[in-house]
Amino acid sequence: MSYAEMAAALAGAKLGVSSAGAALALWRAFSEHGLRAWCYEFGLPDILTRTVTVVDVDGVLQIHDAFFNLSYSSGLYSALALLRNAEALTLKREARDSKIYIMDPNREPSGAARWLQEHAEREIEPVGRLRRFELHWDETAFGATHPAVERLLGDLTARGYPADLQYAMLHPVAVFDGTKWHRDRAEMPLVQGCNLESPAAALGVASRQLAIERARLAETGATVTRLEADLSEAKTQFSKAARRLAAEREIWLQQKAALQAGNTALEGELAETRSRLSSAIDLRAQRDSQIAQLRAEIEDGARQAEKQQKAVDALEGLRREGDAARNRLESEIRDLRAQLEFGLRENEQLRDSAELLARRAEAADEQLISITHSFPALFDEISRLQCERDAMSHEKARLEALIAASPGARLRSFWRRITNKREAL
């Protein structure tokens, strides 16, 4: 598009612009006015690059930075020479340095968005989702809104340059000559054949390395001093250890002599012990033979004991059977004794009855005798009494027979049989 179309697009806030876009727009403006111009891109490609416009005005290559709206007092080659000597360039800023920063909230880093809200002069009405801020645009604003600036400054400092974005100009990336971009250093217009190595940066790196080496040397010196002190202490300790070792060696030699004497005595004792051991081995063989014999005898005795145990078990069985039979007999005897006692009590009652009848018979005999001397009328009574006596005699005989046949008599006969049986057992 033409320069007018670019300006119209920017005025309509339809897109933002980078340093390369601003430099190309300025190059188009110079070209449309018949001036010879180039776009010079510099920096570190893996971190951050910037682009300025270089224009030939009456044989002087002036440098204009449309991105920051400033220009440099020195020409291109003078500026590069100053930068090589670590001298800052003099800038000429335009009076109108306020810019419109277009921000997409979905893509802008949170830190940059926060800085814009805090430092912008004002926020213009947004266009769609794009927010617009009017602010004073310079290197500070660029560093606050671009996260790679800090990395680029750190890398430049590591290479020996001051912490300024100007010194990235000594690292060309590409040159646009109006037809194409030249990225080969050997074919780049403007800087082809220029020496861009900075002695000041090399001196800064060397100074920093020298400071590091000095610090390392100081640390090494302190380490050497400490090691020397440690060595002296170690020598002292070694001397003490050597003396202690000599004393311990003397003690060890004495102990060795004593041990050798003890070893000789122990060898004699060992020979004697071996002789005793041989005798003990022979004695042990004899004892082993005796033990084998005793084991055979023990086994025979065990077999005999087993047989005796079996006999004992059989006798024990018989004894248990005899005890059971004896318990049964004792139970029967207790029953018979109870029956005998009951029969004896009955026999006592029968004897009392017999004695009572005998006394009555005697009384009847006495009465009979007394009656015989009485009147003849008493003969009938005597006859009656005689009959009664005969009846009583028959009753006595019957009672004796009953006594003989009573359970008591049977119990006495059974008791005699049991006693005879127990004596036989």
DRENDO-1510 file (C-alpha; in Angstrom, 1 decimal, always signed):
<recs>
REC; n; res; u; v; w
REC; 1; MET; +0.0; +0.0; +0.0 .
REC; 2; SER; +1.0; +3.6; -0.4 .
REC; 3; TYR; +2.1; +5.8; +2.5 .
REC; 4; ALA; -1.3; +7.6; +2.4 .
REC; 5; GLU; -3.0; +4.2; +2.7 .
REC; 6; MET; -0.8; +3.3; +5.7 .
REC; 7; ALA; -1.5; +6.5; +7.4 .
REC; 8; ALA; -5.2; +6.1; +6.9 .
REC; 9; ALA; -5.1; +2.6; +8.3 .
REC; 10; LEU; -3.2; +3.7; +11.4 .
REC; 11; ALA; -5.5; +6.7; +11.9 .
REC; 12; GLY; -8.5; +4.4; +11.8 .
REC; 13; ALA; -7.0; +2.3; +14.6 .
REC; 14; LYS; -7.5; -0.9; +12.6 .
REC; 15; LEU; -4.0; -2.2; +13.5 .
REC; 16; GLY; -1.0; -1.5; +15.6 .
REC; 17; VAL; +2.6; -1.0; +14.4 .
REC; 18; SER; +6.0; -2.4; +15.3 .
REC; 19; SER; +9.3; -0.8; +14.9 .
REC; 20; ALA; +9.8; -2.6; +11.5 .
REC; 21; GLY; +6.4; -1.3; +10.4 .
REC; 22; ALA; +7.1; +2.2; +11.5 .
REC; 23; ALA; +10.5; +2.1; +9.8 .
REC; 24; LEU; +9.0; +0.8; +6.5 .
REC; 25; ALA; +6.3; +3.5; +6.6 .
REC; 26; LEU; +8.9; +6.2; +7.0 .
REC; 27; TRP; +11.0; +4.6; +4.3 .
REC; 28; ARG; +7.9; +4.8; +2.0 .
REC; 29; ALA; +7.5; +8.5; +2.8 .
REC; 30; PHE; +11.1; +9.2; +2.0 .
REC; 31; SER; +11.0; +7.2; -1.2 .
REC; 32; GLU; +7.8; +9.0; -2.3 .
REC; 33; HIS; +9.7; +12.3; -1.8 .
REC; 34; GLY; +12.6; +11.1; -4.0 .
REC; 35; LEU; +15.1; +10.4; -1.2 .
REC; 36; ARG; +17.4; +7.4; -1.0 .
REC; 37; ALA; +16.5; +5.4; +2.1 .
REC; 38; TRP; +17.1; +2.1; +3.8 .
REC; 39; CYS; +15.6; +0.1; +6.7 .
REC; 40; TYR; +18.3; -1.0; +9.2 .
REC; 41; GLU; +17.3; -3.9; +11.5 .
REC; 42; PHE; +19.6; -4.7; +14.5 .
REC; 43; GLY; +19.6; -6.5; +17.8 .
REC; 44; LEU; +19.6; -10.2; +18.8 .
REC; 45; PRO; +17.2; -12.3; +16.6 .
REC; 46; ASP; +16.6; -14.9; +19.4 .
REC; 47; ILE; +15.7; -12.2; +21.8 .
REC; 48; LEU; +14.6; -8.8; +20.3 .
REC; 49; THR; +15.3; -6.7; +17.2 .
REC; 50; ARG; +14.5; -3.1; +16.3 .
REC; 51; THR; +14.4; -1.3; +13.0 .
REC; 52; VAL; +15.2; +2.3; +12.1 .
REC; 53; THR; +15.1; +4.2; +8.8 .
REC; 54; VAL; +18.4; +5.5; +7.3 .
REC; 55; VAL; +18.1; +8.3; +4.7 .
REC; 56; ASP; +20.7; +9.9; +2.6 .
REC; 57; VAL; +20.4; +13.7; +2.9 .
REC; 58; ASP; +23.2; +15.6; +1.1 .
REC; 59; GLY; +25.6; +12.7; +1.5 .
REC; 60; VAL; +24.9; +12.3; +5.2 .
REC; 61; LEU; +23.2; +9.0; +6.3 .
REC; 62; GLN; +20.8; +10.3; +8.9 .
REC; 63; ILE; +19.1; +7.8; +11.3 .
REC; 64; HIS; +15.5; +8.3; +12.1 .
REC; 65; ASP; +13.5; +6.1; +14.6 .
REC; 66; ALA; +9.9; +6.3; +13.7 .
REC; 67; PHE; +8.9; +3.9; +16.4 .
REC; 68; PHE; +10.1; +6.3; +19.2 .
REC; 69; ASN; +9.6; +9.4; +17.1 .
REC; 70; LEU; +13.2; +10.5; +17.4 .
REC; 71; SER; +16.4; +11.0; +15.3 .
REC; 72; TYR; +20.1; +10.9; +16.0 .
REC; 73; SER; +22.4; +14.0; +15.7 .
REC; 74; SER; +25.3; +11.9; +14.2 .
REC; 75; GLY; +25.3; +10.1; +10.9 .
REC; 76; LEU; +25.2; +6.3; +10.7 .
REC; 77; TYR; +29.0; +5.7; +10.6 .
REC; 78; SER; +29.7; +8.4; +13.3 .
REC; 79; ALA; +27.0; +6.8; +15.5 .
REC; 80; LEU; +28.5; +3.4; +15.0 .
REC; 81; ALA; +31.9; +4.7; +15.9 .
REC; 82; LEU; +30.6; +6.4; +19.0 .
REC; 83; LEU; +28.8; +3.2; +20.1 .
REC; 84; ARG; +32.0; +1.2; +19.5 .
REC; 85; ASN; +33.7; +3.5; +22.0 .
REC; 86; ALA; +30.9; +3.1; +24.5 .
REC; 87; GLU; +29.8; +6.7; +24.0 .
REC; 88; ALA; +26.0; +7.4; +24.1 .
REC; 89; LEU; +24.4; +9.0; +21.1 .
REC; 90; THR; +22.7; +12.4; +21.2 .
REC; 91; LEU; +19.0; +12.1; +20.5 .
REC; 92; LYS; +16.7; +14.7; +19.0 .
REC; 93; ARG; +13.1; +14.1; +20.1 .
REC; 94; GLU; +10.1; +15.7; +18.3 .
REC; 95; ALA; +7.8; +18.0; +20.2 .
REC; 96; ARG; +4.8; +15.7; +19.6 .
REC; 97; ASP; +5.9; +12.6; +21.4 .
REC; 98; SER; +2.5; +11.3; +22.6 .
REC; 99; LYS; +1.5; +8.0; +21.0 .
REC; 100; ILE; -1.6; +5.9; +20.8 .
REC; 101; TYR; -0.9; +2.4; +22.2 .
REC; 102; ILE; -3.4; -0.2; +20.9 .
REC; 103; MET; -3.8; -3.2; +23.3 .
REC; 104; ASP; -5.6; -6.4; +22.7 .
REC; 105; PRO; -6.6; -7.6; +26.3 .
REC; 106; ASN; -6.6; -11.2; +25.2 .
REC; 107; ARG; -2.9; -11.1; +24.1 .
REC; 108; GLU; -1.3; -8.4; +26.2 .
REC; 109; PRO; +0.8; -9.6; +29.2 .
REC; 110; SER; -0.8; -8.8; +32.5 .
REC; 111; GLY; +2.2; -6.8; +33.7 .
REC; 112; ALA; +2.2; -4.6; +30.5 .
REC; 113; ALA; -1.6; -4.0; +30.8 .
REC; 114; ARG; -1.2; -3.0; +34.5 .
REC; 115; TRP; +1.6; -0.6; +33.6 .
REC; 116; LEU; -0.5; +1.0; +30.9 .
REC; 117; GLN; -3.4; +1.5; +33.2 .
REC; 118; GLU; -1.2; +3.1; +35.8 .
REC; 119; HIS; +1.1; +5.3; +33.6 .
REC; 120; ALA; -1.0; +6.2; +30.5 .
REC; 121; GLU; -2.1; +9.8; +30.2 .
REC; 122; ARG; -5.6; +8.7; +29.3 .
REC; 123; GLU; -7.6; +5.9; +27.8 .
REC; 124; ILE; -9.3; +6.6; +24.5 .
REC; 125; GLU; -12.6; +5.0; +23.7 .
REC; 126; PRO; -12.0; +1.4; +22.6 .
REC; 127; VAL; -12.6; +0.1; +19.1 .
REC; 128; GLY; -14.2; -3.3; +19.4 .
REC; 129; ARG; -12.2; -5.4; +21.8 .
REC; 130; LEU; -9.1; -3.3; +21.4 .
REC; 131; ARG; -8.3; -0.8; +24.1 .
REC; 132; ARG; -6.4; +2.4; +23.3 .
REC; 133; PHE; -4.2; +4.4; +25.6 .
REC; 134; GLU; -2.5; +7.8; +24.9 .
REC; 135; LEU; +0.9; +7.9; +26.6 .
REC; 136; HIS; +4.4; +9.4; +26.5 .
REC; 137; TRP; +6.1; +6.8; +24.3 .
REC; 138; ASP; +9.9; +6.2; +24.9 .
REC; 139; GLU; +12.3; +3.5; +25.8 .
REC; 140; THR; +10.9; +3.3; +29.3 .
REC; 141; ALA; +7.4; +2.7; +28.1 .
REC; 142; PHE; +8.7; +0.2; +25.5 .
REC; 143; GLY; +10.7; -1.7; +28.3 .
REC; 144; ALA; +7.6; -1.8; +30.5 .
REC; 145; THR; +5.3; -3.2; +27.7 .
REC; 146; HIS; +7.8; -5.6; +26.1 .
REC; 147; PRO; +9.1; -8.5; +28.2 .
REC; 148; ALA; +12.1; -9.2; +26.0 .
REC; 149; VAL; +13.7; -5.8; +26.6 .
REC; 150; GLU; +15.1; -6.9; +30.0 .
REC; 151; ARG; +16.6; -10.0; +28.4 .
REC; 152; LEU; +18.2; -8.0; +25.6 .
REC; 153; LEU; +19.7; -5.5; +28.1 .
REC; 154; GLY; +21.1; -8.4; +30.2 .
REC; 155; ASP; +22.7; -9.9; +27.1 .
REC; 156; LEU; +24.3; -6.6; +26.1 .
REC; 157; THR; +25.6; -6.1; +29.6 .
REC; 158; ALA; +27.1; -9.6; +29.5 .
REC; 159; ARG; +28.9; -8.7; +26.2 .
REC; 160; GLY; +30.5; -5.6; +27.9 .
REC; 161; TYR; +28.1; -2.9; +26.7 .
REC; 162; PRO; +26.2; -0.4; +28.9 .
REC; 163; ALA; +22.6; -1.2; +29.6 .
REC; 164; ASP; +21.1; +0.8; +26.7 .
REC; 165; LEU; +19.2; -0.3; +23.7 .
REC; 166; GLN; +21.3; +2.0; +21.4 .
REC; 167; TYR; +24.2; -0.5; +21.6 .
REC; 168; ALA; +22.1; -3.2; +19.9 .
REC; 169; MET; +22.8; -1.1; +16.7 .
REC; 170; LEU; +26.3; -2.7; +16.6 .
REC; 171; HIS; +24.6; -6.1; +15.9 .
REC; 172; PRO; +23.0; -5.8; +12.4 .
REC; 173; VAL; +20.4; -8.4; +11.5 .
REC; 174; ALA; +19.1; -7.2; +8.1 .
REC; 175; VAL; +19.1; -4.2; +5.7 .
REC; 176; PHE; +16.2; -3.4; +3.3 .
REC; 177; ASP; +17.4; -1.5; +0.3 .
REC; 178; GLY; +13.9; -0.9; -1.3 .
REC; 179; THR; +14.0; -4.1; -3.2 .
REC; 180; LYS; +14.7; -6.9; -0.7 .
REC; 181; TRP; +16.0; -7.6; +2.8 .
REC; 182; HIS; +19.7; -8.5; +2.9 .
REC; 183; ARG; +20.5; -10.8; +5.9 .
REC; 184; ASP; +24.0; -11.9; +4.9 .
REC; 185; ARG; +26.5; -9.7; +6.7 .
REC; 186; ALA; +28.9; -9.8; +3.8 .
REC; 187; GLU; +26.2; -8.5; +1.4 .
REC; 188; MET; +24.4; -6.0; +3.7 .
REC; 189; PRO; +24.3; -2.5; +2.3 .
REC; 190; LEU; +25.5; +0.4; +4.6 .
REC; 191; VAL; +27.5; -1.9; +7.0 .
REC; 192; GLN; +29.3; -4.0; +4.4 .
REC; 193; GLY; +33.0; -4.0; +5.4 .
REC; 194; CYS; +32.4; -2.0; +8.6 .
REC; 195; ASN; +34.2; -3.0; +11.7 .
REC; 196; LEU; +31.5; -3.2; +14.4 .
REC; 197; GLU; +33.6; -4.8; +17.1 .
REC; 198; SER; +33.7; -2.6; +20.2 .
REC; 199; PRO; +37.0; -2.3; +22.0 .
REC; 200; ALA; +35.2; -0.7; +24.9 .
REC; 201; ALA; +32.9; -3.7; +25.1 .
REC; 202; ALA; +35.9; -6.0; +24.9 .
REC; 203; LEU; +37.6; -3.9; +27.6 .
REC; 204; GLY; +34.4; -4.1; +29.7 .
REC; 205; VAL; +34.3; -7.9; +29.3 .
REC; 206; ALA; +38.0; -8.1; +30.1 .
REC; 207; SER; +37.6; -5.8; +33.1 .
REC; 208; ARG; +34.7; -7.9; +34.3 .
REC; 209; GLN; +36.7; -11.1; +33.8 .
REC; 210; LEU; +39.7; -9.4; +35.5 .
REC; 211; ALA; +37.4; -8.5; +38.5 .
REC; 212; ILE; +36.2; -12.0; +38.5 .
REC; 213; GLU; +39.7; -13.3; +38.3 .
REC; 214; ARG; +40.8; -10.9; +41.0 .
REC; 215; ALA; +38.0; -12.1; +43.3 .
REC; 216; ARG; +38.8; -15.7; +42.4 .
REC; 217; LEU; +42.5; -14.9; +43.1 .
REC; 218; ALA; +41.6; -13.3; +46.4 .
REC; 219; GLU; +39.5; -16.3; +47.2 .
REC; 220; THR; +42.4; -18.6; +46.1 .
REC; 221; GLY; +44.8; -16.6; +48.2 .
REC; 222; ALA; +42.5; -17.0; +51.2 .
REC; 223; THR; +42.2; -20.6; +50.4 .
REC; 224; VAL; +46.0; -20.9; +50.1 .
REC; 225; THR; +46.4; -19.1; +53.5 .
REC; 226; ARG; +43.9; -21.4; +55.0 .
REC; 227; LEU; +45.6; -24.4; +53.5 .
REC; 228; GLU; +49.0; -23.3; +54.7 .
REC; 229; ALA; +47.5; -22.9; +58.2 .
REC; 230; ASP; +45.9; -26.3; +57.8 .
REC; 231; LEU; +49.3; -27.7; +56.6 .
REC; 232; SER; +51.1; -26.2; +59.6 .
REC; 233; GLU; +48.5; -27.7; +61.9 .
REC; 234; ALA; +48.8; -31.0; +60.0 .
REC; 235; LYS; +52.6; -30.9; +60.4 .
REC; 236; THR; +52.2; -30.3; +64.1 .
REC; 237; GLN; +49.6; -33.0; +64.4 .
REC; 238; PHE; +51.9; -35.3; +62.3 .
REC; 239; SER; +54.8; -34.6; +64.6 .
REC; 240; LYS; +52.7; -35.4; +67.6 .
REC; 241; ALA; +51.4; -38.5; +65.8 .
REC; 242; ALA; +55.0; -39.6; +64.9 .
REC; 243; ARG; +56.1; -39.3; +68.6 .
REC; 244; ARG; +53.0; -41.1; +69.7 .
REC; 245; LEU; +53.6; -43.7; +67.0 .
REC; 246; ALA; +57.2; -44.2; +68.2 .
REC; 247; ALA; +56.1; -44.7; +71.7 .
REC; 248; GLU; +53.4; -47.0; +70.6 .
REC; 249; ARG; +55.9; -48.9; +68.5 .
REC; 250; GLU; +58.2; -49.3; +71.5 .
REC; 251; ILE; +55.3; -50.6; +73.5 .
REC; 252; TRP; +54.3; -52.9; +70.6 .
REC; 253; LEU; +57.9; -54.3; +70.4 .
REC; 254; GLN; +57.7; -55.1; +74.1 .
REC; 255; GLN; +54.3; -56.6; +73.7 .
REC; 256; LYS; +55.6; -58.6; +70.7 .
REC; 257; ALA; +58.5; -60.0; +72.8 .
REC; 258; ALA; +56.1; -61.0; +75.5 .
REC; 259; LEU; +53.8; -62.5; +73.0 .
REC; 260; GLN; +56.6; -64.5; +71.4 .
REC; 261; ALA; +57.5; -65.9; +74.9 .
REC; 262; GLY; +53.9; -66.6; +75.5 .
REC; 263; ASN; +53.7; -68.2; +72.1 .
REC; 264; THR; +56.6; -70.6; +72.9 .
REC; 265; ALA; +54.8; -71.5; +76.2 .
REC; 266; LEU; +51.6; -72.0; +74.3 .
REC; 267; GLU; +53.3; -74.3; +71.8 .
REC; 268; GLY; +54.5; -76.5; +74.7 .
REC; 269; GLU; +51.1; -76.5; +76.2 .
REC; 270; LEU; +49.6; -77.2; +72.7 .
REC; 271; ALA; +51.9; -80.3; +72.3 .
REC; 272; GLU; +50.9; -81.5; +75.8 .
REC; 273; THR; +47.2; -80.8; +75.0 .
REC; 274; ARG; +47.5; -82.7; +71.7 .
REC; 275; SER; +49.0; -85.7; +73.7 .
REC; 276; ARG; +46.1; -85.5; +76.1 .
REC; 277; LEU; +43.7; -85.2; +73.2 .
REC; 278; SER; +45.1; -88.4; +71.7 .
REC; 279; SER; +44.6; -90.2; +75.0 .
REC; 280; ALA; +41.2; -88.7; +75.3 .
REC; 281; ILE; +40.3; -89.9; +71.8 .
REC; 282; ASP; +41.4; -93.4; +72.7 .
REC; 283; LEU; +39.4; -93.2; +75.9 .
REC; 284; ARG; +36.5; -91.9; +73.9 .
REC; 285; ALA; +36.6; -94.9; +71.6 .
REC; 286; GLN; +36.6; -97.2; +74.6 .
REC; 287; ARG; +33.6; -95.3; +76.0 .
REC; 288; ASP; +31.9; -95.4; +72.7 .
REC; 289; SER; +32.2; -99.2; +72.6 .
REC; 290; GLN; +30.9; -99.4; +76.2 .
REC; 291; ILE; +28.1; -97.0; +75.3 .
REC; 292; ALA; +27.1; -99.3; +72.4 .
REC; 293; GLN; +27.1; -102.3; +74.7 .
REC; 294; LEU; +25.0; -100.4; +77.2 .
REC; 295; ARG; +22.7; -99.2; +74.5 .
REC; 296; ALA; +22.2; -102.9; +73.4 .
REC; 297; GLU; +21.5; -103.8; +77.1 .
REC; 298; ILE; +19.2; -100.9; +77.5 .
REC; 299; GLU; +17.3; -102.0; +74.4 .
REC; 300; ASP; +17.0; -105.5; +75.7 .
REC; 301; GLY; +15.9; -104.1; +79.1 .
REC; 302; ALA; +13.4; -101.9; +77.3 .
REC; 303; ARG; +11.9; -104.9; +75.5 .
REC; 304; GLN; +11.8; -106.8; +78.8 .
REC; 305; ALA; +10.3; -103.8; +80.5 .
REC; 306; GLU; +7.7; -103.6; +77.7 .
REC; 307; LYS; +6.8; -107.2; +78.3 .
REC; 308; GLN; +6.6; -106.6; +82.1 .
REC; 309; GLN; +4.5; -103.6; +81.4 .
REC; 310; LYS; +2.1; -105.7; +79.4 .
REC; 311; ALA; +2.0; -108.2; +82.2 .
REC; 312; VAL; +1.4; -105.4; +84.7 .
REC; 313; ASP; -1.3; -104.0; +82.5 .
REC; 314; ALA; -2.9; -107.4; +82.4 .
REC; 315; LEU; -2.6; -107.7; +86.2 .
REC; 316; GLU; -4.0; -104.2; +86.5 .
REC; 317; GLY; -7.0; -105.3; +84.4 .
REC; 318; LEU; -7.5; -108.3; +86.6 .
REC; 319; ARG; -7.2; -106.1; +89.7 .
REC; 320; ARG; -9.8; -103.7; +88.3 .
REC; 321; GLU; -12.1; -106.6; +87.6 .
REC; 322; GLY; -11.5; -108.0; +91.2 .
REC; 323; ASP; -12.2; -104.5; +92.6 .
REC; 324; ALA; -15.4; -104.3; +90.6 .
REC; 325; ALA; -16.4; -107.8; +91.9 .
REC; 326; ARG; -15.4; -106.9; +95.5 .
REC; 327; ASN; -17.5; -103.7; +95.2 .
REC; 328; ARG; -20.4; -105.8; +94.0 .
REC; 329; LEU; -20.0; -108.3; +96.9 .
REC; 330; GLU; -19.7; -105.5; +99.4 .
REC; 331; SER; -22.9; -104.0; +98.0 .
REC; 332; GLU; -24.6; -107.4; +98.3 .
REC; 333; ILE; -23.2; -107.8; +101.9 .
REC; 334; ARG; -24.6; -104.4; +102.9 .
REC; 335; ASP; -28.0; -105.4; +101.6 .
REC; 336; LEU; -27.7; -108.8; +103.4 .
REC; 337; ARG; -26.7; -107.1; +106.6 .
REC; 338; ALA; -29.7; -104.9; +106.4 .
REC; 339; GLN; -31.9; -107.9; +105.8 .
REC; 340; LEU; -30.2; -109.7; +108.7 .
REC; 341; GLU; -30.7; -106.8; +111.1 .
REC; 342; PHE; -34.3; -106.8; +110.1 .
REC; 343; GLY; -34.6; -110.6; +110.7 .
REC; 344; LEU; -32.8; -110.2; +114.1 .
REC; 345; ARG; -35.3; -107.6; +115.1 .
REC; 346; GLU; -38.1; -110.0; +114.1 .
REC; 347; ASN; -36.4; -112.8; +116.0 .
REC; 348; GLU; -36.1; -110.7; +119.1 .
REC; 349; GLN; -39.8; -110.0; +118.9 .
REC; 350; LEU; -40.6; -113.7; +118.5 .
REC; 351; ARG; -38.3; -114.5; +121.5 .
REC; 352; ASP; -40.2; -112.0; +123.6 .
REC; 353; SER; -43.4; -113.6; +122.6 .
REC; 354; ALA; -42.0; -117.0; +123.5 .
REC; 355; GLU; -40.8; -115.8; +126.9 .
REC; 356; LEU; -44.2; -114.3; +127.5 .
REC; 357; LEU; -45.8; -117.6; +126.7 .
REC; 358; ALA; -43.4; -119.5; +128.9 .
REC; 359; ARG; -44.2; -117.2; +131.8 .
REC; 360; ARG; -47.9; -117.7; +131.2 .
REC; 361; ALA; -47.3; -121.5; +131.0 .
REC; 362; GLU; -45.5; -121.4; +134.4 .
REC; 363; ALA; -48.2; -119.3; +135.8 .
REC; 364; ALA; -50.7; -121.8; +134.5 .
REC; 365; ASP; -48.7; -124.7; +136.0 .
REC; 366; GLU; -48.6; -122.9; +139.4 .
REC; 367; GLN; -52.3; -122.2; +139.1 .
REC; 368; LEU; -52.9; -125.8; +138.2 .
REC; 369; ILE; -51.0; -127.0; +141.3 .
REC; 370; SER; -53.0; -124.6; +143.4 .
REC; 371; ILE; -56.2; -125.8; +141.9 .
REC; 372; THR; -55.4; -129.5; +142.5 .
REC; 373; HIS; -55.8; -128.7; +146.1 .
REC; 374; SER; -59.0; -127.0; +145.4 .
REC; 375; PHE; -62.4; -128.3; +144.9 .
REC; 376; PRO; -63.2; -131.0; +142.3 .
REC; 377; ALA; -65.0; -128.3; +140.4 .
REC; 378; LEU; -61.7; -127.1; +139.5 .
REC; 379; PHE; -60.8; -130.2; +137.5 .
REC; 380; ASP; -62.6; -128.8; +134.6 .
REC; 381; GLU; -60.6; -125.7; +134.8 .
REC; 382; ILE; -57.4; -127.7; +135.1 .
REC; 383; SER; -58.4; -129.7; +132.0 .
REC; 384; ARG; -59.1; -126.5; +130.3 .
REC; 385; LEU; -55.7; -125.1; +131.4 .
REC; 386; GLN; -54.0; -128.3; +130.3 .
REC; 387; CYS; -55.6; -128.0; +127.0 .
REC; 388; GLU; -54.5; -124.4; +126.9 .
REC; 389; ARG; -51.0; -125.5; +127.9 .
REC; 390; ASP; -50.9; -128.0; +125.1 .
REC; 391; ALA; -52.1; -125.4; +122.8 .
REC; 392; MET; -49.3; -123.1; +124.0 .
REC; 393; SER; -46.8; -125.9; +123.5 .
REC; 394; HIS; -48.0; -126.4; +120.0 .
REC; 395; GLU; -47.8; -122.6; +119.6 .
REC; 396; LYS; -44.2; -122.6; +121.0 .
REC; 397; ALA; -43.2; -125.4; +118.6 .
REC; 398; ARG; -44.8; -123.5; +115.8 .
REC; 399; LEU; -42.9; -120.3; +116.8 .
REC; 400; GLU; -39.6; -122.1; +116.9 .
REC; 401; ALA; -40.2; -123.6; +113.5 .
REC; 402; LEU; -41.0; -120.1; +112.3 .
REC; 403; ILE; -37.8; -118.8; +113.9 .
REC; 404; ALA; -35.8; -121.5; +112.2 .
REC; 405; ALA; -37.4; -120.6; +108.9 .
REC; 406; SER; -37.1; -116.8; +109.5 .
REC; 407; PRO; -34.9; -114.5; +107.3 .
REC; 408; GLY; -32.5; -114.0; +110.1 .
REC; 409; ALA; -31.6; -117.7; +110.1 .
REC; 410; ARG; -31.3; -117.6; +106.4 .
REC; 411; LEU; -29.0; -114.5; +106.6 .
REC; 412; ARG; -26.8; -116.2; +109.1 .
REC; 413; SER; -26.4; -119.2; +106.8 .
REC; 414; PHE; -25.7; -116.9; +103.8 .
REC; 415; TRP; -23.2; -114.9; +105.8 .
REC; 416; ARG; -21.3; -118.1; +106.6 .
REC; 417; ARG; -21.2; -119.0; +102.9 .
REC; 418; ILE; -19.9; -115.5; +102.0 .
REC; 419; THR; -17.2; -115.7; +104.6 .
REC; 420; ASN; -16.0; -119.0; +103.4 .
REC; 421; LYS; -16.0; -117.7; +99.8 .
REC; 422; ARG; -13.9; -114.6; +100.7 .
REC; 423; GLU; -11.4; -116.8; +102.6 .
REC; 424; ALA; -11.1; -118.9; +99.5 .
REC; 425; LEU; -10.4; -115.8; +97.3 .
</recs>
